[in-house]
Amino acid sequence: MDKTGQANIVVVGAGFVGLSFALAAKKRGLDVEVYERKARPEPPTSLTANVIAVNRKSREFLEGCGVFAKLTARFSAPYVGMSVFDGEGAGAISFRADEADLPELGHIVDQTALRAALADTAQESGLTVHWESAIDVKECDAALIVAADGGHSETREKLGLKKFGYVYDQQATVCVAEFEQPHGAIAWQWFHETGPVALLPLGESNKVAVIWSSTSDLSQLEEGDFQRQLADVTEHQLGELQSVGPRFSFPLMQQHVFRYVAQGVALLGDAAHTIHPLAGQGANLGFADAQALATILLDARIEGRSFGDVQLLKRYERERIRENHLAGLAMESFYRLFGSRQPAIGLARSLGLRFVHENTALKRLAISVAAGGV
Ligand SMILES: Cc1cc2nc3c(=O)[nH]c(=O)nc-3n(C[C@H](O)[C@H](O)[C@H](O)COP(=O)(O)OP(=O)(O)OC[C@H]3O[C@@H](n4cnc5c(N)ncnc54)[C@H](O)[C@@H]3O)c2cc1C
């Protein structure tokens, strides 16, 4: 504790990234506490479409934090394969984890279940989380402020860390859908000119989370229209659509900060980078940030350096900025490639997908990327 009674490291935001970072730091014996403006999350009681695809690398990190074992199979469904289709052409690629000798590619995890598991683990490990609390970062005396307060980070704005990016002309509409046939633990995705649509397997065999990015707000469609369009864009892959649950829409943006760190400050997760959800990588990048920063801060303690030392924090920035920028660039390329109406690009797209599908080495690479590089 410093002279004001604050911990050495203060984290703003108890989302996945902030809390997993704080748990990893606490586990390494560091003095850390968390401020979160929302109430402590309660575990969900029914399936929702509020899910993230957690890759194998992130799962290992969450296991190390003691969190993953708390998730039940109902709210953490493994997916063993991916099938991706060019919705405007004939191209397609599909791969399975066992082609690279892996048991699964990752898990589709309910966000609220994960937040609740993180909160329980925090309590059990004696990590202080100030729920429904805000902190004035300008008055904070901690050696290091870690901003993990999401894409609209107030901390980032107050501390003057500049960002670049833009809002997409797309929003994601999400809902639970029940189909006639089982999903088979496969994550399905179609790319259409208006945006990608994904069906992610949930913990009941015929239920999937629909994540549908589109130029129009699909949550406003009349239910019958929505069902017809959904069945159409997913090409009846899972048989007849039986029902859909309540729909919610989110605006989509891409943004990155120029610098992840300043003296006494580090940005993590969506506060540093927000990308299009088309490949389900945003939280996975955030978990990798959390792991990297916790490890570098342990080094700082061993070296006897202040946690807020900007030269030290730059190690974290160097370790993460390249991968995060590349991921943003890749999402942008996919977004433009599949959004193009030009016939030549459509042909190249189809040939490219087929080429990867038929090339064993490239397919193993695609599997490795989907699993998080492990
Ligand atoms: C439709 C959609 C689907 C997605 N699917 C995937 C996927 O499959 N896989 C994947 O990896 N990623 C996915 N993502 C991205 C993922 O949801 C985000 O990358 C992730 O939630 C970022 O986590 P975070 O902890 O950085 O921020 P957040 O989850 O936004 O958490 C920030 C926390 O900070 C708190 N907070 C904010 N301001 C303050 C303040 N001033 N004081 C205190 N607390 C504050 C908030 O209440 C919140 O709890 C998806 C995103 C969208 C929109």
The ligand as an SDF file (V2000), in Angstrom:
LIG
                    3D

 53 58  0  0  0  0  0  0  0  0999 V2000
  -21.0890   -8.5370  -30.8890 C   0  0  0  0  0  0  0  0  0  0  0  0
  -19.7170   -8.7960  -30.3260 C   0  0  0  0  0  0  0  0  0  0  0  0
  -19.2070  -10.0930  -30.2930 C   0  0  0  0  0  0  0  0  0  0  0  0
  -17.9280  -10.3620  -29.7890 C   0  0  0  0  0  0  0  0  0  0  0  0
  -17.4420  -11.6340  -29.8120 N   0  0  0  0  0  0  0  0  0  0  0  0
  -16.1910  -11.8950  -29.3520 C   0  0  0  0  0  0  0  0  0  0  0  0
  -15.6410  -13.2240  -29.3630 C   0  0  0  0  0  0  0  0  0  0  0  0
  -16.2650  -14.1680  -29.8160 O   0  0  0  0  0  0  0  0  0  0  0  0
  -14.3770  -13.4090  -28.8670 N   0  0  0  0  0  0  0  0  0  0  0  0
  -13.6370  -12.3810  -28.3860 C   0  0  0  0  0  0  0  0  0  0  0  0
  -12.4810  -12.6110  -27.9830 O   0  0  0  0  0  0  0  0  0  0  0  0
  -14.1220  -11.1100  -28.3530 N   0  0  0  0  0  0  0  0  0  0  0  0
  -15.3720  -10.8480  -28.8110 C   0  0  0  0  0  0  0  0  0  0  0  0
  -15.8710   -9.5740  -28.7820 N   0  0  0  0  0  0  0  0  0  0  0  0
  -15.0550   -8.5130  -28.1970 C   0  0  0  0  0  0  0  0  0  0  0  0
  -15.1150   -8.5310  -26.6690 C   0  0  0  0  0  0  0  0  0  0  0  0
  -16.4560   -8.4860  -26.2330 O   0  0  0  0  0  0  0  0  0  0  0  0
  -14.3380   -7.3500  -26.1280 C   0  0  0  0  0  0  0  0  0  0  0  0
  -13.0680   -7.3230  -26.7270 O   0  0  0  0  0  0  0  0  0  0  0  0
  -14.1660   -7.4950  -24.6120 C   0  0  0  0  0  0  0  0  0  0  0  0
  -15.4110   -7.4270  -23.9750 O   0  0  0  0  0  0  0  0  0  0  0  0
  -13.2630   -6.4000  -24.0630 C   0  0  0  0  0  0  0  0  0  0  0  0
  -13.0970   -6.6030  -22.6880 O   0  0  0  0  0  0  0  0  0  0  0  0
  -12.6100   -5.4170  -21.7480 P   0  0  0  0  0  0  0  0  0  0  0  0
  -12.5330   -6.0090  -20.3750 O   0  0  0  0  0  0  0  0  0  0  0  0
  -11.4070   -4.7720  -22.3300 O   0  0  0  0  0  0  0  0  0  0  0  0
  -13.7610   -4.3130  -21.8360 O   0  0  0  0  0  0  0  0  0  0  0  0
  -15.2750   -4.4120  -21.3560 P   0  0  0  0  0  0  0  0  0  0  0  0
  -15.7970   -5.7890  -21.4810 O   0  0  0  0  0  0  0  0  0  0  0  0
  -15.9790   -3.3050  -22.0580 O   0  0  0  0  0  0  0  0  0  0  0  0
  -15.1900   -4.0810  -19.7870 O   0  0  0  0  0  0  0  0  0  0  0  0
  -14.9300   -2.7760  -19.3120 C   0  0  0  0  0  0  0  0  0  0  0  0
  -15.3990   -2.7070  -17.8500 C   0  0  0  0  0  0  0  0  0  0  0  0
  -15.0390   -1.4280  -17.3340 O   0  0  0  0  0  0  0  0  0  0  0  0
  -16.1420   -0.8850  -16.6050 C   0  0  0  0  0  0  0  0  0  0  0  0
  -15.9930    0.5860  -16.6030 N   0  0  0  0  0  0  0  0  0  0  0  0
  -16.1310    1.4300  -17.6550 C   0  0  0  0  0  0  0  0  0  0  0  0
  -15.8510    2.7000  -17.2820 N   0  0  0  0  0  0  0  0  0  0  0  0
  -15.5210    2.6450  -15.9500 C   0  0  0  0  0  0  0  0  0  0  0  0
  -15.1400    3.6070  -14.9950 C   0  0  0  0  0  0  0  0  0  0  0  0
  -14.9950    4.9120  -15.3270 N   0  0  0  0  0  0  0  0  0  0  0  0
  -14.8850    3.2090  -13.7210 N   0  0  0  0  0  0  0  0  0  0  0  0
  -15.0040    1.8970  -13.3670 C   0  0  0  0  0  0  0  0  0  0  0  0
  -15.3750    0.9310  -14.2380 N   0  0  0  0  0  0  0  0  0  0  0  0
  -15.6180    1.2920  -15.5190 C   0  0  0  0  0  0  0  0  0  0  0  0
  -17.3620   -1.3880  -17.3610 C   0  0  0  0  0  0  0  0  0  0  0  0
  -18.5180   -1.3570  -16.5480 O   0  0  0  0  0  0  0  0  0  0  0  0
  -16.9210   -2.8060  -17.7170 C   0  0  0  0  0  0  0  0  0  0  0  0
  -17.2220   -3.7300  -16.6860 O   0  0  0  0  0  0  0  0  0  0  0  0
  -17.1410   -9.2920  -29.2880 C   0  0  0  0  0  0  0  0  0  0  0  0
  -17.6520   -7.9820  -29.2900 C   0  0  0  0  0  0  0  0  0  0  0  0
  -18.9160   -7.7350  -29.8240 C   0  0  0  0  0  0  0  0  0  0  0  0
  -19.4400   -6.3080  -29.8540 C   0  0  0  0  0  0  0  0  0  0  0  0
  1  2  1  0
  2  3  1  0
  2 52  2  0
  3  4  2  0
  4  5  1  0
  4 50  1  0
  5  6  2  0
  6  7  1  0
  6 13  1  0
  7  8  2  0
  7  9  1  0
  9 10  1  0
 10 11  2  0
 10 12  1  0
 12 13  2  0
 13 14  1  0
 14 15  1  0
 14 50  1  0
 15 16  1  0
 16 17  1  0
 16 18  1  0
 18 19  1  0
 18 20  1  0
 20 21  1  0
 20 22  1  0
 22 23  1  0
 23 24  1  0
 24 25  2  0
 24 26  1  0
 24 27  1  0
 27 28  1  0
 28 29  2  0
 28 30  1  0
 28 31  1  0
 31 32  1  0
 32 33  1  0
 33 34  1  0
 33 48  1  0
 34 35  1  0
 35 36  1  0
 35 46  1  0
 36 37  1  0
 36 45  1  0
 37 38  2  0
 38 39  1  0
 39 40  1  0
 39 45  2  0
 40 41  1  0
 40 42  2  0
 42 43  1  0
 43 44  2  0
 44 45  1  0
 46 47  1  0
 46 48  1  0
 48 49  1  0
 50 51  2  0
 51 52  1  0
 52 53  1  0
M  END
$$$$
